[in-house]
Amino acid sequence: MVGIKVGWTGSVAASFLLAAGLASAQDVSQGRYQVLELEGDLEWASGPSELISMESREQVTLRALRAFGRLPEEFSRLALDLRGQGVDLFSAGPAEVRELLEQARSGDLRADPAALEALLALLEDRDYLDWEPLRPGEALTLTDETRFRGQGQLVLEDASGERQRLATRDDDRHGLRVMPADEHGLRPEEGPALPERVAQWWSDWNQRLEALQGPLQMDAPQELVPLGDGRFQTSLTSVAVMAPWPTVGMSTSWVPLDDLTVTVGPFADERIPFHVSLPSEVSVLTEDGERLARVDFTAPRLEGVWADDLGVMLETRFTMGPSSMTVGYGRSPDAPVDHPRDHGQRFDPESPRRIALDAMDVTLDLQDAGAGIFSGPLAVEIKGLDVLNMADQSMVTLGRLAFNADYQGMDLATLARLSDQAATPEQLMEQDPAELLASTLKAMGGFESTMEMSELFINGPEDYQFFRMTEGHVRIGFVPSAQGDLHRDLWAGVAVEGWSFGDGDRREQVQFEMKSASMEGRLNGLSSMALLHLGMQSMMTGGLEDEVLLGMAREILGGLSVTMSLDDARGTFVDSREEIREEMGVGSFHLNLALEALDGPAPNLSMDYAHAGVVPFDGMVPPVMESLLPEGVALELKAKGLPTGFLADAGVVEGLQTGRLDPVVVMLEQLVGNDSRLDIPNVTLGFPDGQILISGRGWAEKADEAGPDRVSGEWDLSIHNLDALVEPLLAMAGEEERRQINATVVMLKMLGETPESEAPGSIHQYHIQADSLGQILINGNDLAPLLDGLNR
């Protein structure tokens, strides 16, 4: 790779220097120091503490300088002049002013480039602070917010008498760095020897870097330099990350990250704090060193705690403020990025031109609860994402994206050991699969996670191609179950509000919008061990015998549930060529289905279902059937002691298959033996001109000495506007069918009771009693003789 791959040094590497402004003294230990020696000219900043704090976090804007009275009037007038062009200069920092200067130079912005150059110099040189020269013999208190500028070297001595030699950086940050021994006259081997504990970590660190070579390329890090307070520091002078890039004729691109500084320690135990200094600007480059994009970060920060004994991060915090990536072409790494439209052959026309976000925060915090078991959260939050296409039109906007995971009871030492074994599959093959699965499940513990999105909008190449969502939520869980250590409860659910999309072209378009929808599925008491045994049996025998599968049926799952809901969904199809416009919709839909005690002989079932306001697309339902479809349906059902246990009894199943056992007798025995119950509190069928209501219950009862076992039921039926309900049936039926329908209506009217308070004939009510012995009573009338006569 020309100019980049070979060492990332020389003239190309020099042009990769990061324009991050003045660096803080965070590379140096905080505390009180005496300046013993000084070579060159160095200044340190004073001024309002709040302004220095903002400057150390790279959050200074013209508005902040104006509030502190440190913005020259000429730049206030410039900001007011640019407001007429839609530019909010008061909210700008150095990166934004630099971009405005490029626009002024190219003629895209009506502004005096000289004025913007002066403003940029004010911001980059930090002339809004009060600078004082540093002198030998002076006492100095260093904090994370102490700011320096100039060129030179100095020697500091802390209260314990330990000395450090520091020098200004070679890049544009002009801050201070600890000088390695070989830079001030000592060979590395003459410097202070590393403690054995630190030396071992340093060796492991270099091995990890070597293992990352490939997509990540870097020179070897410099030596590890003591900072005097138990911390150590090293620099990665040249790092490059491979990044896929949607360009024509180029397979790879690179992101160079020069002069990263890593501070680690103190090494008090196996938990090692670390801090990584990050650049405020990077570039995406071709292998020939051409610039494809510029990425600007505001106040990036990466720190955390590394568990050296476990080989994992326990704590991590990455934050950054408003940041962006601007795509374009530049002949060299330090060149401005021209608009891709001037270099179209190099860029995919459908790829983004600019990606910006307001803030990003990533936090991991795993804490040891004892015995090497760790629990804690992982949180990722992105705010204000905005993606522009090559025509500078909005492609994607996102108000907020938040992901949270709560890890529970992880055995990180065991997971690390299992991970090492996975690298050598032959070791895994030597272990007992059941023991391996058990140890893995126990080590994983459990987790619950959520993802939330708000104000998502995706705009297609045409105005009628879009996707919009006001709110979205996703839930996933995998936690130990009450059924035992090796059982797990697993669930996943999604919910959306304000969801809509459109697709098609100028001739055919489909649009859909929905107020809200949700769906969740849950498996309780899932036995991974039972699934493993079934899998092993299948592998060994080439299949599963029915008796094996039925025998383990109760061991696999304790229960399951599904919940779905939909509110006010509408779809539209438009064909402008045929002048066709079709609409469909659902006012509301709800389903809650649950099966419990599946690991027992008699599970329980509950169901709650309802829908209303269904309008199908034209042609989906024949016109003659539309009047028969209910406008709304509601159903509530609860069943206790379902007779499914016999399915796991190989003898009973064999008897049913061969005809040796009577299915009716077996079912009755199961119902009675399990004390089965069925309750239906409500069934409602709503039609345009009438309604049918049903409620009731059924039960199984063991016989007394005088009679056999039986299944009984008791039901209430209410029909509103019977005549109106049968009119569509009569209209569709033939002459013979109409006679049968009319005869049935006459019988229903004779058997029904009508409330006195209602209009005559508007409601017919029926109380029905029946059992498996053939008894049927309707409103106290025995129908058995009538049905027997009809049968004869």
Stockholm file with secondary structure:
# STOCKHOLM 1.0

chainA/1-792         MVGIKVGWTGSVAASFLLAAGLASAQDVSQGRYQVLELEGDLEWASGPSELISMESREQVTLRALRAFGRLPEEFSRLALDLRGQGVDLFSAGPAEVRELLEQARSGDLRADPAALEALLALLEDRDYLDWEPLRPGEALTLTDETRFRGQGQLVLEDASGERQRLATRDDDRHGLRVMPADEHGLRPEEGPALPERVAQWWSDWNQRLEALQGPLQMDAPQELVPLGDGRFQTSLTSVAVMAPWPTVGMSTSWVPLDDLTVTVGPFADERIPFHVSLPSEVSVLTEDGERLARVDFTAPRLEGVWADDLGVMLETRFTMGPSSMTVGYGRSPDAPVDHPRDHGQRFDPESPRRIALDAMDVTLDLQDAGAGIFSGPLAVEIKGLDVLNMADQSMVTLGRLAFNADYQGMDLATLARLSDQAATPEQLMEQDPAELLASTLKAMGGFESTMEMSELFINGPEDYQFFRMTEGHVRIGFVPSAQGDLHRDLWAGVAVEGWSFGDGDRREQVQFEMKSASMEGRLNGLSSMALLHLGMQSMMTGGLEDEVLLGMAREILGGLSVTMSLDDARGTFVDSREEIREEMGVGSFHLNLALEALDGPAPNLSMDYAHAGVVPFDGMVPPVMESLLPEGVALELKAKGLPTGFLADAGVVEGLQTGRLDPVVVMLEQLVGNDSRLDIPNVTLGFPDGQILISGRGWAEKADEAGPDRVSGEWDLSIHNLDALVEPLLAMAGEEERRQINATVVMLKMLGETPESEAPGSIHQYHIQADSLGQILINGNDLAPLLDGLNR
#=GR chainA/1-792 SS CTTTTTTTCHHHHHTTCCCCCSCBSTTSCCEEEEEEEEEEEEEEEESCHHHHHHHHTTCCCHHHHHHTTCSCHHHHHHHHHHHTTTCCGGGCCHHHHHHHHHHHHHTSSCSCHHHHHHHHHHHHHTTTSEEEECCTTCEEEECTTCBEEEEEEEEEEETTSCEEEEEECSSTTCCEEECCGGGGTCCGGGSCCCCHHHHHHHHHHHHHHHHTBTTEEECCCCCCEECSSSCEEEEEEEEEEEECCCCTTCSCEEEEEEEEEEEECCCSSSEEEEEEECCSEEEEECTTSCEEEEEECSSCEEEEEEETTTTEEEEEEEEECSEEEEEEEESSTTSCCBCGGGGGGGSCTTSEEEEEESEEEEEEECEECSTTEEEEEEEEEEEEEEEEETTSCEEEEEEEEEEEEEEEEEEHHHHHHHHHHHTSHHHHHTSCHHHHHHHHHHHHCEEEEEEEEEEEEEECSSTTCEEEEEEEEEEEEEEEETTEEEEEEEEEEEEEEEEEEEEECSSEEEEEEEEEEEEEEEEEEEEHHHHHHHHHHHHHHSSCCHHHHHHTHHHHCSEEEEEEEEEEEEEEEEETTTTEEEEEEEEEEEEEEEEECTTSSSCEEEEEEEEEEEECCTTSSCHHHHTTSCSEEEEEEEEESCSCGGGGCHHHHHHHHHTSSCHHHHHHHHHHHTTCEEEEEEEEEEETTEEEEEEEEEEEECCCTTSCCEEEEEEEEEEESHHHHHHHHHHHSCHHHHHHHHHHHHHHHHHCBCCTTSCTTSEEEEEEEEETTSCEEETTEECHHHHHHHHC
#=GC SS_cons         CTTTTTTTCHHHHHTTCCCCCSCBSTTSCCEEEEEEEEEEEEEEEESCHHHHHHHHTTCCCHHHHHHTTCSCHHHHHHHHHHHTTTCCGGGCCHHHHHHHHHHHHHTSSCSCHHHHHHHHHHHHHTTTSEEEECCTTCEEEECTTCBEEEEEEEEEEETTSCEEEEEECSSTTCCEEECCGGGGTCCGGGSCCCCHHHHHHHHHHHHHHHHTBTTEEECCCCCCEECSSSCEEEEEEEEEEEECCCCTTCSCEEEEEEEEEEEECCCSSSEEEEEEECCSEEEEECTTSCEEEEEECSSCEEEEEEETTTTEEEEEEEEECSEEEEEEEESSTTSCCBCGGGGGGGSCTTSEEEEEESEEEEEEECEECSTTEEEEEEEEEEEEEEEEETTSCEEEEEEEEEEEEEEEEEEHHHHHHHHHHHTSHHHHHTSCHHHHHHHHHHHHCEEEEEEEEEEEEEECSSTTCEEEEEEEEEEEEEEEETTEEEEEEEEEEEEEEEEEEEEECSSEEEEEEEEEEEEEEEEEEEEHHHHHHHHHHHHHHSSCCHHHHHHTHHHHCSEEEEEEEEEEEEEEEEETTTTEEEEEEEEEEEEEEEEECTTSSSCEEEEEEEEEEEECCTTSSCHHHHTTSCSEEEEEEEEESCSCGGGGCHHHHHHHHHTSSCHHHHHHHHHHHTTCEEEEEEEEEEETTEEEEEEEEEEEECCCTTSCCEEEEEEEEEEESHHHHHHHHHHHSCHHHHHHHHHHHHHHHHHCBCCTTSCTTSEEEEEEEEETTSCEEETTEECHHHHHHHHC
//
